[in-house]
Amino acid sequence: MQDLTLPTALPLFTLDQKGVVNFWNTACELQTGLAESEVLHTRRHWRAFYFSPRPLLADMLLHGDEASLEKAYRATLTRHEGGAVSCILRIERPLKGETTLWTQAGLLYGAQGETTGAYQMFQVVSLAQFTIASPIVQTLIDKFPLPVALVLQSRIQATNQAYAAMTGYESPEAMIGLPVGAFIDEADQARFQELNANNHAGLKPNAVYRWRYRVHGQVRHVEGYPVVFPWGNQTALISTMVDVTDAVLKEQELEDERARLEKENAQLLEKISRQDAVFFGESPAMRKTMSLAVQMGKTDTNLVILGETGTGKSLLARVIHDVSPRRDHPFVMVNCAAIPEQLLESEFFGYAKGAFTGATGDRQGFLGAAHRGTLFLDEVAELNPAMQAKLLHAVENKRYTPVGGTRSLAGDVRLICATNRDLIQMVREGTLREDFFYRIFVVDIPVPPLRERKEDLPKLIEFFFAKFSPLDAKVRIPEELVRLFLAYDWPGNVRELQNVILRYLATGQVQFIAPTERMAESSFAPSLFTERETDPERNTKTEAAFSPLKKMLEQAERAYILQALAHCNGNKAHTARLLGVKLRTFHSRCARLGIRRPLS
């Protein structure tokens, strides 16, 4: 081997052209714990530095692997005259433990200038060995890929070009000696000074701090990653910074948008609860449901409303439509359970003239009626698999062909479905097509049963009493009645509550579908209205106690109609047939007597 003009007092080894160790000095043995005999004439020199084989600086130079060199050591790599390179690196040494090394490597040349091998020397270093002005320290700072500053006694001692650019300075030299908090915005100064007082005593290890910097009159948002450590007999701080202004502004935009949407949703919920107290929600469950309904209403996503019978699923579907982008277009409600199976296709798709006997003209189906609007399928689980497939094809393609027709028509609808069945179980059983399930079951909105939202009962009772009482009556709801209602589990949910109140207003009787052991069938005297109040101690009535006969007859008629409505579960067509009057006449009488539409 040719003579080396290298400082062999330092740990030093050399490699031949093939990367085999051909020199391993005594200092190398002492520093690494590996004897010369263990590595000489091998390629196992990596054992002095790492637990598994990997190329060292000398290997990369020897093989001309510039890409690996830059990738591995870019942060602290320094190039010297003659092609040598040096860097600072942190290693986990198998024999000596974790340490920081300064290392330099270069190529070795023969008499004719040919490459004969490579050398590498190294030295264990610590920051305590260097002064601030040390070239090694400045190299570390300069080569660091992020803005970084080294601070002693609360003043900047060294920094790099990236930090100068971030703070608005032309060069790192112009920042030397500046107070470390010189760039902090006034809004953050008090917190900054508090954390950095007493040699940065307030800063926590591994913590990230966000500051507002004032740069050329503008606020920049910066995240700092400070590390406090001893430097000789002083305390030093080195901190890397990342400009996160764009991310913070984006976060603020999203937060403002979220606040705007929350305010808008709250206003919508308030409006909805004023229009129909069925959706009034003091209970957390109902608040969650309504919030989700309003949120999803603003999208065009297909939905499934899940809930027991009588919870108001159809009314909720209407609410979702009314806040949706399709609100100015039709809302078509279909009770899938009420359509005979042989009529499903013609009801949904309509039919063309002559399609079958009696088809004397074209007839529009549900898809045509709901075009550009919302198609609400109540009891969707009652559709047979064949109809599910046809409906799925029409909804996906936004076109359909009427029965007996030859020309396809546009059918752009948003599907909202409702059921009280377990759809997932139906898919397992094969009664619900999997592809149809995934098309409709994008988002599910659960409607809580009344027994799980008892907090809302007093408001609902008040709402229905006001809705079904005479317009000129002052309602007084007995406390005993409210307590009784609160003790009941309401298997029929809001619809049952409405019908019980209708029946009570008509008969003075409270009858439950499934009374619990805590209650028996109860009867109250119907003294709900101030005009019915009497004094039991009075045996005679003055003239003022009597009402005109017309008014008394109207009250009797109203009570009788309410009783019939309760018997028919609020169905006005059924009630009209029961009372032997035309539906149109029945509607006008209800309007005259102040009987408003019950929950259907």
Order of alpha helices (4+ residues) and beta strands (2+ residues): beta-beta-alpha-alpha-alpha-alpha-beta-beta-beta-beta-alpha-beta-beta-alpha-alpha-beta-beta-beta-alpha-alpha-beta-alpha-beta-alpha-alpha-beta-alpha-beta-beta-beta-alpha-alpha-beta-alpha-alpha-alpha-beta-beta-alpha-alpha-alpha
